Amino acid sequence: MNDLDFTGRRVLVVGGSSGIGNGIAHGFRERGAKVAVWGTRPTAADYKDEEGSDLEGLDYVSVDASDEAAVRAAAEKTGELDVLVACQGTVIYRRGEFEMGGFRKVVDVNLNSLMACALAFHDALAASRGSLILVSSTAAFRTTFGNPAYNASKAGILGLTRALAQAWAGEGIRVNGIAPGLVDTKLTKVTTGRPDRLAGALRSIPAGRLGTPYDMAGAALFLASPLASYVVGQTLAVDGGQML
């Protein structure tokens, strides 16, 4: 038996239209799962030229995850579900998170919407004795310069993962998290797109390279698999050793 065979399993990746979420979605798809992804643009075609976006073989649904009513409505149409990966996230640079409007927007997307998704799919995951994976960041464990909302929201996900894991384990729902390090996506171009910053970042990563969305997929596959059946409430740092 292959514990990483997800044939016939139903997986939803919120924020799976690009970046880390897209890599995770394809990781499950390549192992037989039927995978749907949520994104904010009207159609899959709107991601055609988007860097880090490949929607081939995925079922795309347009949902603004920061809109609680939209999340509930979409969840009602989804039906049965075995794995939910909440990977949505945003960041505002140029000190925009030091304004309450910017701070509130980032926290709504990065933290509040994860709770909304978890609640909306609770019953489906309980019925399947499924897995919920919340994606945070290594920013949950250390501060980040210039981004208080991003930092606070990612730390909040760490706490949310533990709280939901404790509350729902008795119902058969395993809740765990992934904390990516520096991954080469459009959100990290402020670092990866500048040679001086990139060189400094690479010096801080013992593995000697940036992470990829598929590195994060490996962690998600493990956490959703029978191999992790006794792993509850943990957040796995996937950072090439950077926090060392």
C-alpha positions as CSV (number, residue, x, y, z in Angstrom):
1,M,0.0,0.0,0.0
2,N,1.3,3.5,-0.9
3,D,0.5,5.9,1.9
4,L,1.0,8.8,-0.5
5,D,-1.6,7.6,-3.0
6,F,-4.5,10.0,-2.9
7,T,-6.5,8.4,-5.7
8,G,-10.2,9.2,-5.2
9,R,-9.6,11.7,-2.4
10,R,-11.2,15.1,-2.6
11,V,-8.9,18.0,-2.0
12,L,-9.5,21.8,-1.9
13,V,-6.7,24.3,-1.8
14,V,-7.8,27.8,-1.0
15,G,-5.3,30.1,-2.6
16,G,-4.3,27.4,-5.0
17,S,-4.4,29.5,-8.1
18,S,-0.7,30.4,-7.9
19,G,2.4,30.2,-5.8
20,I,2.7,27.8,-2.9
21,G,-1.0,26.8,-3.1
22,N,-0.7,26.0,-6.7
23,G,2.3,23.7,-6.1
24,I,0.5,22.0,-3.3
25,A,-2.6,21.5,-5.5
26,H,-0.5,19.8,-8.2
27,G,1.2,17.7,-5.6
28,F,-2.1,16.1,-4.7
29,R,-3.3,16.0,-8.3
30,E,-0.2,14.1,-9.4
31,R,-1.0,11.5,-6.8
32,G,-4.5,10.8,-7.9
33,A,-6.6,13.3,-6.0
34,K,-9.5,15.2,-7.4
35,V,-8.3,18.8,-6.7
36,A,-10.2,22.0,-6.6
37,V,-8.6,25.4,-6.1
38,W,-10.1,28.7,-5.0
39,G,-8.8,32.0,-6.4
40,T,-10.0,35.6,-6.6
41,R,-10.1,36.2,-10.3
42,P,-13.4,35.5,-12.3
43,T,-12.1,32.6,-14.4
44,A,-9.2,30.2,-14.7
45,A,-8.4,32.0,-18.0
46,D,-7.6,35.1,-16.1
47,Y,-4.5,33.4,-14.7
48,K,-3.2,32.4,-18.1
49,D,-0.1,34.6,-18.0
50,E,0.3,34.7,-14.3
51,E,3.8,33.6,-13.0
52,G,3.6,30.5,-10.8
53,S,0.1,29.6,-12.0
54,D,-0.9,26.4,-13.7
55,L,-4.5,25.4,-13.5
56,E,-4.3,22.4,-15.9
57,G,-6.1,19.5,-14.4
58,L,-7.5,21.5,-11.5
59,D,-11.1,22.5,-10.9
60,Y,-11.1,26.3,-10.5
61,V,-13.7,28.2,-8.4
62,S,-13.7,32.0,-8.0
63,V,-14.2,32.8,-4.3
64,D,-13.0,35.8,-2.2
65,A,-12.0,33.9,0.9
66,S,-12.0,37.2,2.9
67,D,-15.8,37.3,2.3
68,E,-17.4,35.1,5.0
69,A,-20.7,34.8,3.2
70,A,-19.0,33.9,-0.1
71,V,-17.0,31.2,1.7
72,R,-20.2,29.7,3.2
73,A,-22.0,29.7,-0.1
74,A,-19.1,28.1,-1.9
75,A,-18.7,25.5,0.8
76,E,-22.3,24.5,0.5
77,K,-21.8,23.7,-3.2
78,T,-18.5,21.8,-2.7
79,G,-19.9,18.6,-1.2
80,E,-17.7,15.9,0.3
81,L,-14.1,16.7,1.2
82,D,-11.1,14.8,2.5
83,V,-8.4,17.5,2.7
84,L,-8.6,21.2,3.0
85,V,-5.5,23.3,2.6
86,A,-5.9,26.9,3.5
87,C,-3.1,28.7,1.8
88,Q,-4.5,32.2,1.0
89,G,-2.3,35.1,1.9
90,T,-1.2,38.6,1.1
91,V,1.2,41.3,2.2
92,I,1.5,45.1,1.8
93,Y,4.9,46.7,1.4
94,R,6.0,50.3,1.7
95,R,4.8,50.5,5.3
96,G,1.2,50.0,4.2
97,E,0.6,47.7,7.1
98,F,1.3,50.5,9.6
99,E,-2.1,52.1,8.5
100,M,-5.1,50.5,10.0
101,G,-6.8,49.9,6.6
102,G,-3.8,48.0,5.4
103,F,-3.3,46.1,8.7
104,R,-7.0,45.1,8.8
105,K,-6.9,43.9,5.1
106,V,-3.9,41.7,5.6
107,V,-5.3,40.2,8.9
108,D,-8.6,39.5,7.2
109,V,-7.0,37.6,4.4
110,N,-4.2,35.9,6.2
111,L,-6.0,34.9,9.4
112,N,-9.7,35.6,9.6
113,S,-10.4,33.9,6.3
114,L,-8.7,30.8,7.4
115,M,-11.0,30.5,10.3
116,A,-14.0,31.2,8.0
117,C,-12.9,28.3,5.7
118,A,-12.3,26.0,8.6
119,L,-15.7,26.6,10.0
120,A,-17.4,26.3,6.7
121,F,-15.9,22.9,6.0
122,H,-15.9,21.5,9.5
123,D,-18.9,19.2,8.9
124,A,-17.5,17.8,5.6
125,L,-14.1,17.1,7.2
126,A,-15.7,15.5,10.2
127,A,-17.8,13.2,8.0
128,S,-14.7,12.1,6.1
129,R,-12.4,12.1,9.2
130,G,-10.3,14.4,7.0
131,S,-7.3,16.7,7.3
132,L,-7.1,20.4,7.6
133,I,-3.8,22.1,6.8
134,L,-3.2,25.8,7.6
135,V,-0.3,27.5,5.8
136,S,1.5,30.2,7.8
137,S,5.1,31.2,7.5
138,T,8.4,31.1,9.5
139,A,7.3,34.7,10.3
140,A,5.1,33.0,12.9
141,F,8.3,32.3,14.9
142,R,10.3,35.5,14.3
143,T,9.6,39.1,13.5
144,T,9.6,40.5,10.0
145,F,10.8,44.0,9.2
146,G,8.1,46.5,8.0
147,N,5.2,44.1,8.0
148,P,3.4,44.0,11.4
149,A,0.1,42.7,10.0
150,Y,1.8,39.9,8.1
151,N,3.8,39.0,11.1
152,A,0.9,39.1,13.5
153,S,-1.4,37.1,11.2
154,K,1.1,34.4,10.6
155,A,1.7,34.0,14.3
156,G,-2.0,33.9,14.7
157,I,-2.3,31.0,12.3
158,L,0.2,29.1,14.6
159,G,-2.2,29.5,17.5
160,L,-5.3,28.8,15.4
161,T,-3.7,25.5,14.3
162,R,-3.2,24.4,17.9
163,A,-6.6,25.5,19.0
164,L,-8.6,23.8,16.2
165,A,-6.5,20.7,16.5
166,Q,-7.3,20.4,20.2
167,A,-11.0,21.2,19.6
168,W,-11.6,18.9,16.6
169,A,-9.3,15.9,17.1
170,G,-12.1,14.0,18.9
171,E,-14.3,14.4,15.8
172,G,-11.6,12.8,13.6
173,I,-10.3,16.0,12.0
174,R,-6.5,16.3,12.1
175,V,-5.4,19.9,12.0
176,N,-1.8,20.7,11.3
177,G,0.2,23.5,9.7
178,I,3.1,24.3,7.4
179,A,5.4,27.3,7.9
180,P,7.2,28.0,4.6
181,G,10.5,29.8,4.7
182,L,11.7,31.9,1.7
183,V,9.9,30.5,-1.3
184,D,10.3,31.9,-4.8
185,T,6.9,33.2,-5.6
186,K,5.4,36.5,-6.8
187,L,4.9,37.6,-3.1
188,T,8.7,37.3,-2.4
189,K,9.9,39.3,-5.4
190,V,10.8,42.2,-3.1
191,T,13.7,39.9,-2.0
192,T,14.2,37.3,-4.8
193,G,14.0,40.0,-7.5
194,R,16.9,42.0,-6.1
195,P,20.4,40.4,-6.4
196,D,21.8,42.0,-3.3
197,R,18.9,40.9,-1.1
198,L,18.8,37.5,-2.6
199,A,22.5,36.9,-2.0
200,G,22.0,37.9,1.7
201,A,19.0,35.6,2.0
202,L,20.8,32.7,0.5
203,R,23.6,33.1,2.9
204,S,21.2,32.6,5.8
205,I,19.7,29.3,4.4
206,P,21.9,26.2,5.2
207,A,20.3,24.3,2.3
208,G,21.8,27.0,0.0
209,R,18.7,27.6,-2.1
210,L,15.3,29.1,-2.1
211,G,12.3,26.9,-1.4
212,T,9.9,26.0,-4.1
213,P,6.1,25.4,-4.1
214,Y,6.8,21.7,-4.6
215,D,8.9,21.6,-1.4
216,M,5.8,22.8,0.4
217,A,3.7,20.2,-1.4
218,G,5.8,17.4,0.0
219,A,5.0,18.6,3.6
220,A,1.3,18.9,2.8
221,L,1.2,15.4,1.3
222,F,2.9,14.0,4.4
223,L,0.6,15.8,6.8
224,A,-2.6,14.7,4.9
225,S,-1.4,11.1,4.6
226,P,-1.7,8.1,6.9
227,L,2.0,8.5,7.7
228,A,1.0,11.5,9.8
229,S,-2.0,9.8,11.5
230,Y,-0.6,10.6,15.0
231,V,0.5,14.1,14.2
232,V,-2.0,16.6,15.6
233,G,-1.7,20.4,16.1
234,Q,1.9,20.7,14.8
235,T,3.3,23.3,12.4
236,L,6.1,22.0,10.3
237,A,8.7,24.6,9.4
238,V,9.9,24.0,5.8
239,D,12.6,26.5,5.4
240,G,15.9,24.9,4.3
241,G,17.2,25.4,7.9
242,Q,17.0,29.2,7.8
243,M,15.7,29.5,11.3
244,L,18.7,27.6,12.6
